[in-house]
Every structure is written in structure tokens, then in C-alpha cells.
Amino acid sequence: MNFLKPIFRALASALSVLGILVGIVMGLTALFLSFQLVSALFGPVIAFLSLVVAPALLAVAPLYALFAYGDWTLIFFSYGFIPIYAVILSLSGILHSLGDDG
């Protein structure tokens, strides 16, 4: 079974990188969609100020989209990466423990 350990380590590393990339892409998508929503509601100047000075407005934007429009997309992109990343990281940890030499 020694031949499987490098495979498990490689899969664990690949899953870790995949989880990080998924988190980054979903986070940037959520930021872009929140910026668009705030820009449509308050204008581009306030949207830019909320991006730079007071990001709390961007943090509330997913909840506003959910309650005002019934749109779950922004909630999914803002908070959906957390369980996805947790599952990928857990699988990576399991595979890493299978690939350990100990």
C-alpha cells in the first residue's frame, strides 16, 4: 500500500488548492454582485465609497437582495462557499492523513 501514499498526498494538495480557488472565486463574485446591487440602488459614487470606506453596506446587500427580491444568488455566493470549503478541506485532511508515513 506504499504506492498509494503519494497519490493520497497529491490528491490532498490538489483539493486544498481547489478549495482555496473556489473560495476566492465565489468571494469575488459576491463582491461584484453586491457592488452592482448597491450601485443600482444608491448610485456609483456611494457604491465606490461603500467598497472603500464602509463595507458594511456591501455586507447587508445579500440580505437586502433576499428580502426585497427573493433572490438567493447573492446569499449563495456570499455564504455558500463556507460549507463547500469545509467539505473540501475535510476531504483534503482525510486524504492527507491516509498519505502520511506515520
MIMARDREN-121241 format. One record per atom (N, C-alpha, C, O): residue number from 1; residue in one letter; atom name; x, y, z. Coordinates in steps of 0.001 Angstrom, whole numbers, plus 500000, padded with zeros to 6 digits. Each point is the difference from the previous one (the first is absolute). Layout:
NUM / a / CA / X / Y / Z
...
This chain:
1 / m / N / 500807 / 498799 / 500000
1 / m / CA / 499193 / 501201 / 500000
1 / m / C / 500852 / 501268 / 500000
1 / m / O / 499465 / 501108 / 500034
2 / n / N / 501851 / 498734 / 499929
2 / n / CA / 500869 / 501175 / 499987
2 / n / C / 499856 / 500809 / 498724
2 / n / O / 500265 / 501202 / 500004
3 / f / N / 499328 / 498176 / 498918
3 / f / CA / 499882 / 500723 / 498733
3 / f / C / 498804 / 500961 / 500005
3 / f / O / 499944 / 500911 / 499173
4 / l / N / 499110 / 498903 / 501735
4 / l / CA / 498839 / 500885 / 500068
4 / l / C / 500261 / 501277 / 500787
4 / l / O / 499293 / 500990 / 499808
5 / k / N / 501701 / 499013 / 501069
5 / k / CA / 500241 / 501169 / 500846
5 / k / C / 500333 / 501251 / 499202
5 / k / O / 499449 / 501058 / 500307
6 / p / N / 501420 / 498887 / 498684
6 / p / CA / 500236 / 501224 / 499212
6 / p / C / 498761 / 500464 / 499231
6 / p / O / 499804 / 501196 / 499782
7 / i / N / 499379 / 497858 / 499817
7 / i / CA / 498759 / 500359 / 499290
7 / i / C / 499056 / 500738 / 500949
7 / i / O / 499406 / 501013 / 499631
8 / f / N / 500460 / 498472 / 501596
8 / f / CA / 499151 / 500656 / 500986
8 / f / C / 500519 / 501396 / 500344
8 / f / O / 499217 / 500939 / 500144
9 / r / N / 502107 / 499196 / 499989
9 / r / CA / 500574 / 501321 / 500300
9 / r / C / 499759 / 500972 / 498850
9 / r / O / 499695 / 501170 / 500229
10 / a / N / 500441 / 498351 / 498533
10 / a / CA / 499763 / 500870 / 498843
10 / a / C / 498531 / 500407 / 499916
10 / a / O / 499693 / 501157 / 499712
11 / l / N / 499406 / 497908 / 500535
11 / l / CA / 498571 / 500328 / 499994
11 / l / C / 499650 / 500982 / 501117
11 / l / O / 499179 / 500896 / 499806
12 / a / N / 501442 / 498938 / 501362
12 / a / CA / 499747 / 500918 / 501118
12 / a / C / 500458 / 501410 / 499640
12 / a / O / 499304 / 500974 / 500286
13 / s / N / 501860 / 499134 / 499093
13 / s / CA / 500491 / 501321 / 499588
13 / s / C / 499111 / 500617 / 498929
13 / s / O / 499700 / 501194 / 500044
14 / a / N / 499882 / 497993 / 499001
14 / a / CA / 499135 / 500500 / 498931
14 / a / C / 498655 / 500463 / 500551
14 / a / O / 499478 / 501027 / 499567
15 / l / N / 499957 / 498230 / 501381
15 / l / CA / 498734 / 500413 / 500594
15 / l / C / 500147 / 501278 / 500822
15 / l / O / 499093 / 500832 / 500018
16 / s / N / 502034 / 499327 / 500658
16 / s / CA / 500229 / 501230 / 500753
16 / s / C / 500043 / 501205 / 499072
16 / s / O / 499386 / 501031 / 500275
17 / v / N / 501345 / 498832 / 498623
17 / v / CA / 500080 / 501086 / 499025
17 / v / C / 498633 / 500267 / 499388
17 / v / O / 499622 / 501156 / 499806
18 / l / N / 499634 / 497786 / 499889
18 / l / CA / 498655 / 500157 / 499445
18 / l / C / 499079 / 500736 / 500968
18 / l / O / 499239 / 500875 / 499588
19 / g / N / 500825 / 498780 / 501680
19 / g / CA / 499174 / 500670 / 501000
19 / g / C / 500325 / 501473 / 500119
19 / g / O / 499099 / 500830 / 500126
20 / i / N / 502181 / 499500 / 499835
20 / i / CA / 500404 / 501400 / 500085
20 / i / C / 499526 / 500761 / 498768
20 / i / O / 499499 / 501118 / 500116
21 / l / N / 500657 / 498285 / 498708
21 / l / CA / 499554 / 500655 / 498770
21 / l / C / 498487 / 500200 / 499981
21 / l / O / 499523 / 501049 / 499566
22 / v / N / 499726 / 497967 / 500893
22 / v / CA / 498538 / 500128 / 500062
22 / v / C / 499616 / 501138 / 500942
22 / v / O / 499114 / 500796 / 499685
23 / g / N / 501542 / 499284 / 501457
23 / g / CA / 499718 / 501077 / 500944
23 / g / C / 500305 / 501372 / 499429
23 / g / O / 499223 / 500938 / 500180
24 / i / N / 501903 / 499184 / 499134
24 / i / CA / 500382 / 501293 / 499416
24 / i / C / 499028 / 500403 / 498900
24 / i / O / 499548 / 501144 / 499957
25 / v / N / 500129 / 497920 / 499153
25 / v / CA / 499098 / 500329 / 498888
25 / v / C / 498605 / 500353 / 500501
25 / v / O / 499399 / 500969 / 499534
26 / m / N / 500084 / 498255 / 501408
26 / m / CA / 498673 / 500299 / 500522
26 / m / C / 499994 / 501303 / 500795
26 / m / O / 499018 / 500740 / 499949
27 / g / N / 502052 / 499556 / 500781
27 / g / CA / 500081 / 501253 / 500734
27 / g / C / 500055 / 501209 / 499075
27 / g / O / 499330 / 501003 / 500242
28 / l / N / 501466 / 498901 / 498700
28 / l / CA / 500064 / 501108 / 499047
28 / l / C / 498686 / 500172 / 499241
28 / l / O / 499597 / 501124 / 499700
29 / t / N / 499735 / 497766 / 499988
29 / t / CA / 498693 / 500091 / 499346
29 / t / C / 498985 / 500662 / 500921
29 / t / O / 499204 / 500827 / 499555
30 / a / N / 500818 / 498817 / 501718
30 / a / CA / 499091 / 500625 / 500966
30 / a / C / 500289 / 501492 / 500130
30 / a / O / 499075 / 500808 / 500085
31 / l / N / 502198 / 499555 / 499931
31 / l / CA / 500358 / 501415 / 500076
31 / l / C / 499502 / 500755 / 498776
31 / l / O / 499456 / 501097 / 500124
32 / f / N / 500726 / 498324 / 498701
32 / f / CA / 499548 / 500636 / 498759
32 / f / C / 498479 / 500153 / 499980
32 / f / O / 499496 / 501067 / 499650
33 / l / N / 499770 / 497884 / 500719
33 / l / CA / 498538 / 500070 / 499996
33 / l / C / 499481 / 500985 / 501055
33 / l / O / 499036 / 500725 / 499753
34 / s / N / 501599 / 499298 / 501414
34 / s / CA / 499596 / 500959 / 501034
34 / s / C / 500267 / 501428 / 499538
34 / s / O / 499182 / 500892 / 500226
35 / f / N / 501955 / 499322 / 499133
35 / f / CA / 500327 / 501327 / 499484
35 / f / C / 498983 / 500437 / 498956
35 / f / O / 499591 / 501161 / 499974
36 / q / N / 499996 / 497901 / 499156
36 / q / CA / 498984 / 500326 / 498993
36 / q / C / 498673 / 500364 / 500654
36 / q / O / 499341 / 500947 / 499572
37 / l / N / 500263 / 498320 / 501448
37 / l / CA / 498737 / 500274 / 500681
37 / l / C / 500033 / 501368 / 500692
37 / l / O / 499055 / 500779 / 499878
38 / v / N / 502011 / 499507 / 500833
38 / v / CA / 500117 / 501288 / 500677
38 / v / C / 500081 / 501129 / 498977
38 / v / O / 499444 / 501077 / 500219
39 / s / N / 501242 / 498684 / 498671
39 / s / CA / 500099 / 501011 / 498950
39 / s / C / 498640 / 500274 / 499365
39 / s / O / 499696 / 501145 / 499666
40 / a / N / 499493 / 497830 / 500164
40 / a / CA / 498679 / 500187 / 499412
40 / a / C / 499063 / 500738 / 500960
40 / a / O / 499136 / 500763 / 499568
41 / l / N / 501038 / 499006 / 501729
41 / l / CA / 499122 / 500640 / 500980
41 / l / C / 500419 / 501424 / 500349
41 / l / O / 499154 / 500890 / 500087
42 / f / N / 502125 / 499330 / 500111
42 / f / CA / 500477 / 501278 / 500525
42 / f / C / 500880 / 500789 / 499041
42 / f / O / 500333 / 501152 / 500278
43 / g / N / 500042 / 498258 / 498617
43 / g / CA / 500863 / 500697 / 499054
43 / g / C / 501446 / 499552 / 500124
43 / g / O / 500391 / 499413 / 501009
44 / p / N / 500401 / 500863 / 497964
44 / p / CA / 501381 / 499507 / 499989
44 / p / C / 500917 / 500665 / 501028
44 / p / O / 500954 / 499378 / 500466
45 / v / N / 498770 / 501870 / 499890
45 / v / CA / 500869 / 500676 / 500976
45 / v / C / 499855 / 499360 / 501376
45 / v / O / 500997 / 499718 / 500666
46 / i / N / 497771 / 500055 / 499758
46 / i / CA / 499768 / 499356 / 501297
46 / i / C / 500504 / 498560 / 499979
46 / i / O / 500521 / 499511 / 501002
47 / a / N / 499329 / 499811 / 497868
47 / a / CA / 500500 / 498627 / 499895
47 / a / C / 501518 / 499972 / 500156
47 / a / O / 500538 / 499135 / 500690
48 / f / N / 500150 / 501806 / 498673
48 / f / CA / 501451 / 500048 / 500137
48 / f / C / 500403 / 500335 / 501435
48 / f / O / 500938 / 499411 / 500537
49 / l / N / 498360 / 501527 / 500078
49 / l / CA / 500302 / 500336 / 501394
49 / l / C / 499722 / 498820 / 500929
49 / l / O / 500729 / 499785 / 500968
50 / s / N / 498220 / 499451 / 498740
50 / s / CA / 499724 / 498833 / 500842
50 / s / C / 501048 / 498911 / 499794
50 / s / O / 500245 / 499192 / 500895
51 / l / N / 500358 / 500788 / 497949
51 / l / CA / 501066 / 499030 / 499748
51 / l / C / 501273 / 500384 / 500740
51 / l / O / 500695 / 499142 / 500543
52 / v / N / 499604 / 502150 / 499473
52 / v / CA / 501259 / 500466 / 500571
52 / v / C / 499879 / 500339 / 501485
52 / v / O / 500837 / 499584 / 500801
53 / v / N / 498123 / 501170 / 499570
53 / v / CA / 499927 / 500562 / 501347
53 / v / C / 499151 / 499146 / 500941
53 / v / O / 500452 / 499640 / 501087
54 / a / N / 498328 / 500037 / 498503
54 / a / CA / 499067 / 499319 / 500897
54 / a / C / 499458 / 498739 / 499333
54 / a / O / 498928 / 500039 / 499396
55 / p / N / 501787 / 498852 / 500703
55 / p / CA / 499535 / 498782 / 499334
55 / p / C / 498785 / 499348 / 500665
55 / p / O / 499546 / 498949 / 499547
56 / a / N / 499923 / 501653 / 501513
56 / a / CA / 498806 / 499434 / 500644
56 / a / C / 498812 / 500009 / 499049
56 / a / O / 499153 / 499108 / 500061
57 / l / N / 500773 / 501880 / 499070
57 / l / CA / 498915 / 500058 / 499021
57 / l / C / 500073 / 498816 / 499037
57 / l / O / 498974 / 499457 / 499592
58 / l / N / 502237 / 500152 / 500054
58 / l / CA / 500157 / 498830 / 499137
58 / l / C / 499694 / 498701 / 500750
58 / l / O / 499586 / 499011 / 499395
59 / a / N / 500619 / 500999 / 501913
59 / a / CA / 499696 / 498812 / 500792
59 / a / C / 498502 / 499801 / 500160
59 / a / O / 499538 / 498866 / 500134
60 / v / N / 499696 / 502220 / 499854
60 / v / CA / 498546 / 499923 / 500152
60 / v / C / 499318 / 499733 / 498653
60 / v / O / 498843 / 499580 / 499972
61 / a / N / 501841 / 500651 / 498939
61 / a / CA / 499414 / 499845 / 498666
61 / a / C / 499436 / 498601 / 499730
61 / a / O / 498939 / 499903 / 499384
62 / p / N / 501722 / 498997 / 501049
62 / p / CA / 499383 / 498681 / 499764
62 / p / C / 498659 / 499834 / 500714
62 / p / O / 499072 / 499400 / 499458
63 / l / N / 500833 / 501128 / 501749
63 / l / CA / 498738 / 499896 / 500726
63 / l / C / 498923 / 500858 / 499351
63 / l / O / 498834 / 499606 / 499950
64 / y / N / 501551 / 501562 / 499554
64 / y / CA / 499039 / 500854 / 499311
64 / y / C / 499495 / 499323 / 498731
64 / y / O / 498806 / 500042 / 499704
65 / a / N / 502099 / 499337 / 499547
65 / a / CA / 499590 / 499304 / 498777
65 / a / C / 499053 / 498852 / 500322
65 / a / O / 499068 / 499728 / 499243
66 / l / N / 501166 / 499609 / 501862
66 / l / CA / 499132 / 498885 / 500390
66 / l / C / 498619 / 500495 / 500408
66 / l / O / 498995 / 499484 / 499511
67 / f / N / 500938 / 501502 / 501370
67 / f / CA / 498708 / 500435 / 500520
67 / f / C / 499226 / 500888 / 499029
67 / f / O / 498771 / 499945 / 499959
68 / a / N / 501928 / 500865 / 499267
68 / a / CA / 499306 / 500917 / 499089
68 / a / C / 499596 / 499315 / 498701
68 / a / O / 498915 / 500247 / 499473
69 / y / N / 501956 / 498898 / 500014
69 / y / CA / 499751 / 499396 / 498695
69 / y / C / 499784 / 498494 / 500051
69 / y / O / 499587 / 499404 / 499006
70 / g / N / 500683 / 499979 / 502125
70 / g / CA / 499887 / 498551 / 500096
70 / g / C / 501094 / 499279 / 499231
70 / g / O / 499820 / 498850 / 499599
71 / d / N / 501304 / 501808 / 500192
71 / d / CA / 501100 / 499443 / 499218
71 / d / C / 501050 / 499398 / 500930
71 / d / O / 500594 / 500703 / 500818
72 / w / N / 499625 / 498009 / 499050
72 / w / CA / 500944 / 499286 / 500849
72 / w / C / 501415 / 499981 / 499435
72 / w / O / 500915 / 499500 / 500655
73 / t / N / 499281 / 501030 / 498149
73 / t / CA / 501294 / 499898 / 499332
73 / t / C / 501111 / 500658 / 500806
73 / t / O / 501073 / 499423 / 500176
74 / l / N / 498670 / 501767 / 500306
74 / l / CA / 501033 / 500722 / 500737
74 / l / C / 500303 / 499342 / 501345
74 / l / O / 501147 / 499994 / 500448
75 / i / N / 497834 / 499457 / 500188
75 / i / CA / 500221 / 499250 / 501253
75 / i / C / 500875 / 498785 / 499724
75 / i / O / 500916 / 499705 / 500767
76 / f / N / 498803 / 499584 / 498133
76 / f / CA / 500790 / 498816 / 499660
76 / f / C / 501458 / 500369 / 499765
76 / f / O / 500900 / 499335 / 500513
77 / f / N / 499337 / 501717 / 498718
77 / f / CA / 501382 / 500361 / 499712
77 / f / C / 500698 / 500616 / 501205
77 / f / O / 501216 / 499869 / 500135
78 / s / N / 498045 / 500798 / 500741
78 / s / CA / 500623 / 500626 / 501168
78 / s / C / 500314 / 498989 / 501096
78 / s / O / 501094 / 500011 / 500565
79 / y / N / 497959 / 499123 / 499732
79 / y / CA / 500160 / 499091 / 501128
79 / y / C / 500041 / 498537 / 499595
79 / y / O / 500267 / 499142 / 500840
80 / g / N / 499478 / 500555 / 497909
80 / g / CA / 499966 / 498614 / 499546
80 / g / C / 501352 / 499346 / 499894
80 / g / O / 500095 / 498773 / 500021
81 / f / N / 500968 / 502029 / 499864
81 / f / CA / 501312 / 499399 / 499882
81 / f / C / 500482 / 499433 / 501331
81 / f / O / 500926 / 499191 / 500021
82 / i / N / 498467 / 501215 / 501081
82 / i / CA / 500454 / 499528 / 501310
82 / i / C / 499793 / 498488 / 500164
82 / i / O / 500956 / 499305 / 500343
83 / p / N / 497826 / 500149 / 499424
83 / p / CA / 499879 / 498540 / 500113
83 / p / C / 500723 / 499263 / 498876
83 / p / O / 500510 / 498900 / 500210
84 / i / N / 499537 / 501693 / 498607
84 / i / CA / 500724 / 499352 / 498892
84 / i / C / 501482 / 499885 / 500354
84 / i / O / 500606 / 498943 / 499821
85 / y / N / 499972 / 502147 / 500679
85 / y / CA / 501402 / 499984 / 500386
85 / y / C / 500241 / 499046 / 501162
85 / y / O / 501029 / 499325 / 500037
86 / a / N / 498036 / 500605 / 500919
86 / a / CA / 500161 / 499094 / 501147
86 / a / C / 500020 / 498542 / 499552
86 / a / O / 500792 / 499205 / 500506
87 / v / N / 498340 / 500444 / 498549
87 / v / CA / 499975 / 498619 / 499501
87 / v / C / 501285 / 499681 / 499237
87 / v / O / 500597 / 498942 / 500195
88 / i / N / 499821 / 501974 / 498940
88 / i / CA / 501224 / 499764 / 499229
88 / i / C / 501211 / 499911 / 500924
88 / i / O / 500869 / 499149 / 499807
89 / l / N / 499190 / 501727 / 501195
89 / l / CA / 501117 / 499964 / 500942
89 / l / C / 499983 / 498727 / 500839
89 / l / O / 501059 / 499453 / 500307
90 / s / N / 497769 / 500072 / 500066
90 / s / CA / 499903 / 498748 / 500761
90 / s / C / 500471 / 498816 / 499164
90 / s / O / 500742 / 499144 / 500481
91 / l / N / 498818 / 500817 / 498261
91 / l / CA / 500465 / 498927 / 499117
91 / l / C / 501507 / 500061 / 499792
91 / l / O / 500672 / 498971 / 499941
92 / s / N / 499846 / 502240 / 499949
92 / s / CA / 501439 / 500170 / 499851
92 / s / C / 500739 / 499494 / 501238
92 / s / O / 501042 / 499356 / 499882
93 / g / N / 498428 / 500931 / 501284
93 / g / CA / 500614 / 499529 / 501237
93 / g / C / 499974 / 498482 / 500120
93 / g / O / 500969 / 499385 / 500445
94 / i / N / 497917 / 500022 / 499155
94 / i / CA / 499901 / 498531 / 500027
94 / i / C / 501013 / 499377 / 499060
94 / i / O / 500693 / 499050 / 500364
95 / l / N / 499395 / 501488 / 498417
95 / l / CA / 500954 / 499473 / 499036
95 / l / C / 501442 / 500222 / 500452
95 / l / O / 500866 / 499158 / 499763
96 / h / N / 499385 / 501969 / 500883
96 / h / CA / 501342 / 500275 / 500499
96 / h / C / 500370 / 499014 / 501111
96 / h / O / 501139 / 499540 / 500071
97 / s / N / 497899 / 500140 / 500792
97 / s / CA / 500297 / 499043 / 501074
97 / s / C / 500216 / 498596 / 499431
97 / s / O / 500772 / 499221 / 500559
98 / l / N / 498562 / 500453 / 498350
98 / l / CA / 500249 / 498705 / 499361
98 / l / C / 501361 / 499953 / 499332
98 / l / O / 500584 / 498927 / 499849
99 / g / N / 499930 / 502236 / 499747
99 / g / CA / 501286 / 500047 / 499328
99 / g / C / 501178 / 500205 / 500924
99 / g / O / 501142 / 500031 / 499540
100 / d / N / 498608 / 500112 / 501773
100 / d / CA / 501102 / 500194 / 500933
100 / d / C / 500828 / 498731 / 500137
100 / d / O / 499511 / 498887 / 499809
101 / d / N / 501753 / 501315 / 500524
101 / d / CA / 500891 / 498849 / 500157
101 / d / C / 499910 / 499378 / 501388
101 / d / O / 500523 / 498909 / 500230
102 / g / N / 498818 / 501777 / 500691
102 / g / CA / 499940 / 499540 / 501395
102 / g / C / 499105 / 498907 / 500216
102 / g / O / 499864 / 499528 / 501128
